[in-house]
């Protein structure tokens, strides 16, 4: 996974921390001093980012021996070691925080995603991420979603067609209360002709849903629908438009996602798994 752009991201993180001009370490630790350290998970989690941690230390010192004890996707117990590091202590200490920051963030995303995936287990619904990611870290965060068992929505604006409410308002397809169905029909038809991507369109209530589906988009996003209205949309889809895919979005959490998944939707997009996952606590211990 460590392509050129990912390596540049890691290097930028090290530069941000001035890892190569670590004043404290350079004064206290002689250049020749070597030893060993271990990275430990402080809580139950799903590991993500072990290759990134390895690159952090090796970028600072090519002689570092980084031995992963677990692979990305591994279920970790509290106090379980995930890697050992041997080599120059200057590189180990200067790279510590950057490596742990990546592990904490990415493992937090994979762990959070897996919890949603477990809640949806047994249903047809796939847990998907959104573009609500940290600027500059999207590729890594979406990788972490996959490690947690989730699926990636479009990675960039160039990788899919989603017609949002603001598109419709800007194009004068929607007023304060109603959709202009003639314009909606034209928009969907135009998109189908000009792109090979599936056309997804967002609706905010059942009235909009009924107005849109007759023009055969491939996917309809049910934005902030109540559970009762999601079930009504699923029922209408099943009866009249069986090929249509439905995505539930907005307000998804671990308290309601199971009920939404069991409603019969195909996808559930969850912004919290990338924009606010609880960080996983890791530590580096020298011995």
Residue frames relative to the residue before (quaternion, step in Angstrom):
aa qw qx qy qz dx dy dz
X 1.0000 0.0000 0.0000 0.0000 0.00 0.00 0.00
X 0.6121 0.5894 -0.3524 0.3922 3.59 1.21 -0.36
X 0.0300 0.7987 -0.5973 0.0668 3.56 0.27 1.25
X 0.7692 -0.3919 0.2407 0.4436 3.54 -1.31 0.11
X 0.6786 0.5028 -0.3028 0.4416 3.59 0.89 -0.91
X 0.6371 0.5159 -0.3287 0.4690 3.59 1.06 -0.74
X 0.6422 0.5175 -0.3216 0.4651 3.56 0.97 -0.84
X 0.6388 0.5208 -0.3224 0.4656 3.57 1.03 -0.75
X 0.6197 0.5394 -0.3318 0.4636 3.57 1.08 -0.75
X 0.6648 0.4946 -0.2988 0.4734 3.58 0.95 -0.89
X 0.6478 0.5169 -0.3148 0.4626 3.56 0.96 -0.85
X 0.6415 0.5183 -0.3244 0.4634 3.57 1.02 -0.77
X 0.6256 0.5316 -0.3320 0.4646 3.58 1.07 -0.74
X 0.6544 0.4947 -0.3093 0.4809 3.58 1.00 -0.79
X 0.6353 0.5202 -0.3201 0.4725 3.57 1.05 -0.76
X 0.6141 0.5618 -0.3305 0.4450 3.56 1.05 -0.82
X 0.7335 0.4024 -0.2094 0.5062 3.57 1.07 -0.81
X 0.3442 -0.7529 0.4816 0.2877 3.61 1.32 -0.06
X 0.0949 0.8559 -0.5021 0.0793 3.53 1.01 0.89
X 0.6940 0.4751 -0.2856 0.4595 3.59 1.06 -0.66
X 0.7311 0.3050 -0.2327 0.5642 3.60 1.27 -0.03
X 0.1452 0.8126 -0.5358 0.1775 3.54 0.99 1.00
X 0.3319 -0.7982 0.4699 0.1785 3.56 -0.12 1.33
X 0.6797 0.5125 -0.3015 0.4295 3.57 0.76 -1.06
X 0.6983 0.4797 -0.2759 0.4540 3.54 0.80 -1.04
X 0.6700 0.5140 -0.3100 0.4367 3.61 0.90 -0.85
X 0.6656 0.4903 -0.3079 0.4710 3.57 1.09 -0.64
X 0.7558 0.4204 -0.2091 0.4564 3.57 0.90 -0.97
X 0.7811 0.3512 -0.1616 0.4904 3.58 0.93 -0.94
X 0.3883 -0.7155 0.5291 0.2394 3.64 -0.67 1.04
X 0.6123 -0.5885 0.3813 0.3653 3.63 -1.04 0.70
X 0.7225 0.4615 -0.2487 0.4507 3.58 1.03 -0.73
X 0.5207 0.6679 -0.4113 0.3370 3.60 1.23 -0.24
X 0.0338 -0.8067 0.5894 -0.0275 3.55 -0.75 1.13
X 0.1141 0.7907 -0.5960 0.0812 3.53 -1.25 0.41
X 0.4873 -0.6598 0.5028 0.2727 3.53 -1.30 -0.30
X 0.0474 -0.7746 0.6305 0.0132 3.53 -1.20 0.67
X 0.2235 -0.7568 0.5981 0.1402 3.55 -1.28 0.33
X 0.2870 -0.7169 0.6067 0.1885 3.56 -1.15 0.70
X 0.0984 -0.8176 0.5670 -0.0172 3.54 -0.76 1.14
X 0.3500 -0.6950 0.5864 0.2250 3.57 -1.07 0.78
X 0.3067 -0.7899 0.5078 0.1550 3.57 -0.75 1.02
X 0.7900 0.1816 -0.1074 0.5756 3.59 1.23 -0.13
X 0.6390 -0.4940 0.4095 0.4242 3.54 -1.30 0.26
X 0.2072 0.7809 -0.5582 0.1887 3.56 -0.86 0.93
X 0.3956 -0.6491 0.5718 0.3085 3.53 -1.36 -0.11
X 0.4142 -0.7558 0.4568 0.2202 3.54 -0.55 1.19
X 0.1416 0.7553 -0.6354 0.0758 3.53 -1.12 0.78
X 0.7545 0.3956 -0.2905 0.4357 3.56 -0.92 0.92
X 0.3531 0.7711 -0.4833 0.2171 3.60 1.20 0.21
X 0.6385 0.5107 -0.3348 0.4683 3.64 1.04 -0.68
X 0.6205 0.5393 -0.3363 0.4594 3.56 1.09 -0.68
X 0.6350 0.5223 -0.3240 0.4679 3.56 0.97 -0.86
X 0.6398 0.5253 -0.3255 0.4569 3.59 0.96 -0.85
X 0.6733 0.5046 -0.3032 0.4474 3.58 0.90 -0.91
X 0.5701 0.5973 -0.3789 0.4179 3.59 1.06 -0.72
X 0.7368 0.4228 -0.2395 0.4701 3.58 0.72 -1.07
X 0.6744 0.4981 -0.3049 0.4518 3.59 0.94 -0.83
X 0.6073 0.5440 -0.3612 0.4526 3.58 1.12 -0.54
X 0.6754 0.4740 -0.2856 0.4875 3.56 1.11 -0.67
X 0.7929 -0.0190 0.0445 0.6074 3.57 1.10 -0.67
X 0.3585 -0.7694 0.4904 0.1974 3.59 -0.37 1.23
X 0.6433 0.5502 -0.3208 0.4248 3.58 1.18 -0.44
X 0.4567 0.6886 -0.4511 0.3374 3.59 1.25 -0.13
X 0.2204 -0.7433 0.6187 0.1273 3.55 -1.06 0.86
X 0.0355 -0.8063 0.5894 -0.0353 3.56 -0.36 1.27
X 0.0549 -0.8162 0.5751 -0.0109 3.57 -0.56 1.17
X 0.2428 -0.7742 0.5647 0.1511 3.62 -0.38 1.17
X 0.2571 -0.7672 0.5714 0.1371 3.56 -0.97 0.88
X 0.7576 0.2009 -0.1176 0.6099 3.54 1.34 -0.31
X 0.3651 -0.7132 0.5534 0.2275 3.57 -1.21 0.53
X 0.6351 -0.4912 0.4138 0.4292 3.56 -1.25 0.33
X 0.7369 0.3588 -0.2987 0.4889 3.55 -0.91 0.97
X 0.5198 0.6446 -0.4142 0.3778 3.58 1.26 -0.19
X 0.3976 -0.6761 0.5662 0.2534 3.56 -1.10 0.74
X 0.1686 -0.8202 0.5440 0.0534 3.57 -0.61 1.13
X 0.3186 -0.6970 0.6077 0.2085 3.54 -1.18 0.70
X 0.6238 -0.5145 0.4190 0.4129 3.55 -1.25 0.33
X 0.8301 0.1746 -0.1831 0.4969 3.58 -1.03 0.94
X 0.4638 0.6750 -0.4565 0.3476 3.60 1.18 0.38
X 0.4196 -0.7012 0.5228 0.2428 3.56 -0.95 0.93
X 0.1956 -0.7982 0.5614 0.0971 3.57 -0.99 0.86
X 0.8091 -0.0284 0.0222 0.5865 3.61 1.19 -0.39
X 0.2119 -0.7245 0.6311 0.1783 3.53 -1.27 0.43
X 0.1589 -0.7755 0.6077 0.0638 3.55 -1.15 0.69
X 0.0118 0.7954 -0.6055 0.0246 3.56 -0.88 0.92
X 0.4995 0.6323 -0.4846 0.3403 3.54 -0.99 0.90
X 0.8066 -0.2672 0.1964 0.4893 3.53 -1.21 -0.49
X 0.4573 -0.7181 0.4577 0.2563 3.52 -0.78 1.07
X 0.5542 0.6077 -0.4070 0.3973 3.59 1.11 -0.49
X 0.6903 0.4616 -0.2756 0.4842 3.58 0.87 -0.95
X 0.6377 0.5390 -0.3324 0.4385 3.58 0.96 -0.85
X 0.7265 0.4363 -0.2531 0.4666 3.58 0.81 -0.97
X 0.6816 0.4941 -0.2985 0.4496 3.58 1.00 -0.76
X 0.7200 0.4267 -0.2487 0.4876 3.58 1.13 -0.57
X 0.4000 0.7701 -0.4381 0.2346 3.56 1.30 -0.28
X 0.7486 0.4334 -0.2555 0.4319 3.58 0.53 -1.14
X 0.6404 0.5223 -0.3359 0.4520 3.60 0.95 -0.79
X 0.6612 0.5041 -0.3080 0.4624 3.57 0.91 -0.90
X 0.6891 0.4787 -0.2871 0.4622 3.59 0.87 -0.92
X 0.6066 0.5565 -0.3588 0.4400 3.59 1.06 -0.67
X 0.6592 0.4904 -0.3089 0.4792 3.57 0.94 -0.87
X 0.6591 0.5084 -0.3138 0.4566 3.59 0.88 -0.88
X 0.6639 0.5218 -0.3054 0.4401 3.59 0.91 -0.90
X 0.6888 0.4806 -0.2771 0.4667 3.56 0.89 -0.96
X 0.7380 0.4363 -0.2530 0.4484 3.57 0.66 -1.09
X 0.6479 0.4878 -0.3252 0.4864 3.60 1.01 -0.70
X 0.5892 0.5575 -0.3620 0.4593 3.58 1.14 -0.56
X 0.6622 0.4948 -0.2997 0.4762 3.57 0.97 -0.85
X 0.6834 0.4805 -0.3013 0.4596 3.60 0.83 -0.92
X 0.6470 0.5149 -0.3157 0.4655 3.58 1.03 -0.77
X 0.6584 0.5010 -0.3026 0.4733 3.57 0.94 -0.88
X 0.6436 0.5277 -0.3199 0.4527 3.57 0.94 -0.88
X 0.6620 0.5268 -0.3128 0.4317 3.57 0.88 -0.95
X 0.6169 0.5447 -0.3486 0.4486 3.59 1.07 -0.66
X 0.6553 0.4870 -0.3080 0.4885 3.58 1.01 -0.78
X 0.6314 0.5409 -0.3278 0.4487 3.57 0.99 -0.84
X 0.6545 0.5126 -0.3104 0.4610 3.59 0.98 -0.82
X 0.6446 0.5208 -0.3223 0.4575 3.57 1.03 -0.77
X 0.7181 0.4303 -0.2451 0.4890 3.59 1.09 -0.71
X 0.4079 0.7439 -0.4536 0.2730 3.59 1.27 -0.12
X 0.7567 0.3413 -0.2732 0.4860 3.55 -0.94 0.93
X 0.6662 0.4409 -0.2967 0.5233 3.57 1.27 -0.23
X 0.5909 -0.5648 0.4308 0.3825 3.58 -1.30 0.02
X 0.5510 0.6757 -0.3677 0.3234 3.57 1.25 -0.41
X 0.2373 -0.7386 0.6164 0.1349 3.55 -1.05 0.90
X 0.3630 -0.7053 0.5674 0.2210 3.56 -0.99 0.89
X 0.0493 -0.8209 0.5682 -0.0301 3.56 -0.69 1.13
X 0.4388 -0.6698 0.5272 0.2844 3.53 -1.22 0.53
X 0.3605 -0.6908 0.5730 0.2538 3.57 -1.33 -0.16
X 0.5926 -0.5322 0.4288 0.4263 3.58 -1.25 -0.33
X 0.4353 0.6677 -0.4779 0.3693 3.60 1.23 0.39
X 0.2852 0.7647 -0.5057 0.2797 3.52 0.48 1.30
X 0.6119 -0.5347 0.4292 0.3943 3.56 -1.31 0.24
X 0.4931 -0.6666 0.4555 0.3242 3.63 -0.68 0.98
X 0.8008 0.2594 -0.2182 0.4939 3.55 -0.84 1.02
X 0.7524 0.3724 -0.2024 0.5042 3.59 1.22 -0.36
X 0.3154 0.8024 -0.4746 0.1773 3.58 1.25 0.13
X 0.6606 0.5191 -0.3293 0.4310 3.60 0.81 -0.92
X 0.6680 0.4887 -0.2953 0.4772 3.58 0.97 -0.85
X 0.6844 0.4921 -0.2993 0.4470 3.58 0.88 -0.89
X 0.6602 0.4800 -0.3165 0.4833 3.58 1.01 -0.71
X 0.5720 0.5518 -0.3712 0.4801 3.59 1.17 -0.52
X 0.6557 0.5177 -0.3082 0.4550 3.59 0.94 -0.87
X 0.5992 0.5505 -0.3559 0.4597 3.60 1.08 -0.68
X 0.6675 0.4967 -0.2999 0.4666 3.58 0.92 -0.88
X 0.6217 0.5321 -0.3392 0.4640 3.58 1.04 -0.76
X 0.6951 0.4652 -0.2669 0.4788 3.59 1.10 -0.66
X 0.6222 -0.5796 0.3293 0.4104 3.58 1.27 0.09
X 0.5523 0.6119 -0.3960 0.4047 3.58 1.26 0.10
X 0.4333 -0.6744 0.5374 0.2620 3.52 -1.38 -0.04
X 0.4316 -0.6940 0.5157 0.2571 3.53 -1.16 0.63
X 0.3417 -0.6590 0.6316 0.2238 3.53 -1.06 0.89
X 0.7443 -0.3308 0.2418 0.5273 3.63 -1.13 -0.21
X 0.4245 -0.7267 0.4866 0.2341 3.57 -0.95 0.88
X 0.7865 0.0682 -0.0282 0.6131 3.57 1.15 -0.65
X 0.6747 -0.4916 0.3673 0.4101 3.55 -1.30 0.17
X 0.6639 0.5068 -0.3013 0.4600 3.59 1.22 -0.37
X 0.6725 0.5258 -0.2826 0.4374 3.59 1.27 -0.10
X 0.8138 0.0782 -0.0673 0.5719 3.58 1.13 0.38
X 0.3633 -0.7165 0.5568 0.2114 3.54 -1.30 0.41
X 0.1285 0.7521 -0.6378 0.1049 3.56 -0.69 1.13
X 0.2027 -0.7794 0.5859 0.0903 3.55 -0.58 1.20
X 0.1554 -0.8154 0.5556 0.0477 3.56 -0.36 1.29
X 0.7025 -0.4669 0.3229 0.4293 3.57 -1.28 0.25
X 0.6537 0.5157 -0.3247 0.4486 3.60 1.02 -0.71
X 0.5682 0.5520 -0.3840 0.4744 3.59 1.15 -0.50
X 0.6891 0.4943 -0.2815 0.4490 3.55 0.88 -0.99
X 0.6582 0.4969 -0.3142 0.4702 3.57 1.01 -0.76
X 0.6602 0.5086 -0.3093 0.4581 3.56 0.95 -0.87
X 0.7156 0.4224 -0.2380 0.5029 3.58 1.08 -0.73
X 0.4580 -0.7145 0.4194 0.3223 3.57 1.33 0.23
X 0.3903 0.7163 -0.4823 0.3191 3.57 1.07 0.79
X 0.7730 0.2392 -0.1204 0.5751 3.53 1.27 -0.24
X 0.2414 -0.7425 0.6086 0.1417 3.52 -1.08 0.82
X 0.7638 -0.3322 0.2430 0.4972 3.57 -1.17 -0.36
X 0.8238 0.2462 -0.0958 0.5016 3.58 1.02 -0.72
X 0.8326 0.1992 -0.0636 0.5128 3.60 0.99 -0.71
X 0.4433 -0.6399 0.5580 0.2877 3.50 -1.34 0.45
X 0.3572 -0.6706 0.5992 0.2523 3.54 -1.18 0.60
X 0.3034 -0.8195 0.4560 0.1684 3.55 -0.04 1.31
X 0.6068 0.5524 -0.3619 0.4424 3.59 1.04 -0.65
X 0.6788 0.4730 -0.2855 0.4837 3.57 0.99 -0.84
X 0.6121 0.5419 -0.3471 0.4597 3.58 1.05 -0.74
X 0.6403 0.5271 -0.3151 0.4614 3.56 0.95 -0.90
X 0.6665 0.5085 -0.2929 0.4598 3.56 0.95 -0.89
X 0.6394 0.5332 -0.3170 0.4543 3.58 0.99 -0.87
X 0.6903 0.4755 -0.2846 0.4652 3.59 0.82 -1.00
X 0.6496 0.5191 -0.3114 0.4599 3.58 0.96 -0.85
X 0.6544 0.5192 -0.3033 0.4583 3.57 0.97 -0.90
X 0.6652 0.5077 -0.3037 0.4555 3.58 0.92 -0.90
X 0.6465 0.5238 -0.3198 0.4533 3.57 0.99 -0.80
X 0.6794 0.4922 -0.2855 0.4632 3.58 1.07 -0.74
X 0.7785 0.4024 -0.1760 0.4483 3.56 0.98 -0.89
X 0.7765 0.2302 -0.1595 0.5644 3.59 1.23 -0.07
X 0.4315 -0.6907 0.5201 0.2573 3.53 -1.23 0.55
X 0.5211 0.6471 -0.4078 0.3787 3.56 1.30 -0.13
X 0.5410 -0.5708 0.4948 0.3697 3.52 -1.26 0.40
X 0.3671 -0.7399 0.5291 0.1944 3.55 -1.02 0.85
X 0.0583 -0.7814 0.6212 -0.0041 3.53 -0.73 1.13
X 0.0636 -0.8016 0.5944 0.0097 3.56 -0.98 0.84
X 0.3654 -0.7455 0.5257 0.1851 3.56 -0.98 0.91
X 0.0302 -0.7714 0.6353 0.0198 3.55 -1.06 0.81
X 0.3565 -0.7771 0.4944 0.1570 3.55 -1.13 0.71
X 0.7948 0.0859 -0.0671 0.5970 3.60 1.25 -0.09
X 0.6970 -0.4900 0.3247 0.4106 3.56 -1.27 0.25
X 0.5929 0.5706 -0.3651 0.4355 3.58 1.07 -0.65
X 0.6717 0.4714 -0.2871 0.4942 3.56 0.95 -0.89
X 0.6106 0.5613 -0.3472 0.4378 3.58 1.01 -0.77
X 0.6895 0.4814 -0.2803 0.4629 3.58 0.86 -0.97
X 0.6502 0.5220 -0.3138 0.4541 3.57 1.11 -0.69
X 0.7179 0.4798 -0.2418 0.4426 3.57 1.04 -0.80
X 0.6700 0.5658 -0.3275 0.3518 3.59 0.79 -0.99
X 0.6047 0.5905 -0.3620 0.3932 3.58 1.06 -0.61
X 0.6888 0.4567 -0.2772 0.4900 3.59 1.25 -0.36
X 0.4903 -0.7660 0.3460 0.2305 3.50 1.31 0.58
X 0.1254 0.7364 -0.6488 0.1451 3.60 0.50 1.09
X 0.5614 -0.6092 0.4309 0.3578 3.57 -1.21 0.32
X 0.7926 0.0850 -0.0006 0.6038 3.56 1.08 -0.83
X 0.1250 -0.7594 0.6316 0.0939 3.55 -1.09 0.71
X 0.2600 -0.7550 0.5861 0.1373 3.54 -0.88 1.02
X 0.2283 -0.7646 0.5935 0.1054 3.55 -0.74 1.13
X 0.1143 -0.8540 0.5072 0.0210 3.55 0.00 1.32
X 0.8544 -0.0780 0.0016 0.5137 3.56 -0.66 1.21
X 0.2536 0.7575 -0.5484 0.2473 3.57 0.98 0.87
X 0.4764 -0.6009 0.5415 0.3446 3.57 -1.20 0.49
X 0.6459 -0.5180 0.3760 0.4161 3.59 -1.20 0.40
X 0.6308 0.5430 -0.3340 0.4423 3.58 1.01 -0.81
X 0.6977 0.4576 -0.2766 0.4768 3.58 0.94 -0.85
X 0.5728 0.5579 -0.3805 0.4646 3.59 1.13 -0.53
X 0.6662 0.5026 -0.3001 0.4622 3.57 0.92 -0.91
X 0.6333 0.5203 -0.3302 0.4682 3.60 1.04 -0.73
X 0.6481 0.5090 -0.3145 0.4711 3.58 0.99 -0.84
X 0.6382 0.5202 -0.3208 0.4681 3.59 0.99 -0.82
X 0.6502 0.5239 -0.3119 0.4533 3.57 0.97 -0.87
X 0.6590 0.4955 -0.3001 0.4797 3.58 0.97 -0.87
X 0.6325 0.5292 -0.3270 0.4614 3.56 1.00 -0.82
X 0.6781 0.5120 -0.2933 0.4382 3.55 0.82 -1.03
X 0.7033 0.4834 -0.2592 0.4523 3.57 1.03 -0.82
X 0.8399 0.2373 -0.0760 0.4821 3.56 0.81 -1.02
X 0.8065 0.1744 -0.0616 0.5615 3.61 1.08 -0.66
X 0.0498 -0.8755 0.4795 0.0320 3.61 0.70 1.06
X 0.6612 0.5079 -0.3156 0.4530 3.62 1.14 -0.47
X 0.5347 0.6438 -0.3935 0.3805 3.59 1.25 -0.34
X 0.2628 -0.7448 0.5916 0.1622 3.59 -1.01 0.84
X 0.1981 -0.7855 0.5793 0.0901 3.56 -1.07 0.79
X 0.1214 -0.7755 0.6180 0.0428 3.52 -1.00 0.94
X 0.2231 -0.7518 0.6073 0.1270 3.57 -0.87 0.98
X 0.0471 0.8098 -0.5780 0.0886 3.57 -0.85 0.98
X 0.7315 0.4308 -0.3139 0.4252 3.52 -1.19 0.60
X 0.8689 0.0571 -0.0657 0.4873 3.54 -0.76 1.10
X 0.3969 0.7300 -0.4807 0.2804 3.59 1.15 0.40
X 0.0903 0.7803 -0.6115 0.0947 3.54 -0.93 0.96
X 0.6941 -0.4977 0.3230 0.4077 3.55 -1.29 0.17
X 0.6041 0.5606 -0.3598 0.4374 3.60 1.24 -0.22
X 0.8091 0.2847 -0.1423 0.4940 3.58 1.02 -0.69
X 0.5180 0.6956 -0.4144 0.2761 3.60 1.15 -0.43
X 0.6160 0.5510 -0.3649 0.4286 3.62 1.01 -0.62
X 0.6610 0.4949 -0.3100 0.4712 3.58 0.95 -0.83
X 0.6425 0.5078 -0.3220 0.4750 3.57 1.01 -0.77
X 0.6442 0.5282 -0.3220 0.4498 3.58 0.93 -0.88
X 0.7070 0.4676 -0.2546 0.4655 3.56 0.97 -0.87
X 0.5168 0.6517 -0.4110 0.3731 3.60 1.27 -0.09
X 0.5759 -0.6096 0.3708 0.3991 3.57 1.20 -0.48
X 0.4244 0.6816 -0.4896 0.3400 3.60 1.20 0.22
X 0.5018 -0.6761 0.4623 0.2782 3.55 -1.23 0.49
X 0.7991 0.1120 -0.0215 0.5903 3.56 1.08 -0.79
X 0.0936 -0.7480 0.6523 0.0792 3.52 -1.26 0.59
X 0.1627 -0.7951 0.5781 0.0851 3.57 -0.55 1.13
X 0.1088 -0.8133 0.5712 -0.0215 3.52 -0.84 1.11
X 0.2824 -0.7967 0.5133 0.1486 3.58 -0.39 1.20
X 0.6296 0.5936 -0.3447 0.3639 3.59 1.00 -0.77
X 0.5949 0.5957 -0.3875 0.3757 3.62 1.05 -0.54
X 0.7564 0.3071 -0.2127 0.5370 3.59 1.19 -0.37
X 0.7424 0.4299 -0.2774 0.4325 3.62 0.91 -0.70
X 0.8311 0.0479 -0.0479 0.5520 3.62 1.12 -0.30
X 0.1825 0.7893 -0.5673 0.1480 3.62 0.70 0.99
X 0.5128 -0.6088 0.4848 0.3623 3.62 -1.06 0.60
X 0.4356 -0.6975 0.5017 0.2684 3.59 -0.85 0.94
X 0.3618 -0.6923 0.5794 0.2327 3.55 -1.19 0.64
X 0.3860 -0.7467 0.5034 0.1999 3.56 -0.88 0.99
X 0.0159 0.7691 -0.6369 0.0499 3.55 -0.78 1.14
X 0.0869 -0.7816 0.6122 0.0821 3.57 -1.19 0.47
X 0.2826 -0.7118 0.6134 0.1930 3.53 -1.30 0.45
X 0.0675 -0.8162 0.5738 -0.0026 3.57 -0.71 1.07
X 0.2985 -0.7517 0.5675 0.1542 3.54 -0.82 1.04
X 0.0703 0.7978 -0.5976 0.0386 3.58 -1.02 0.79
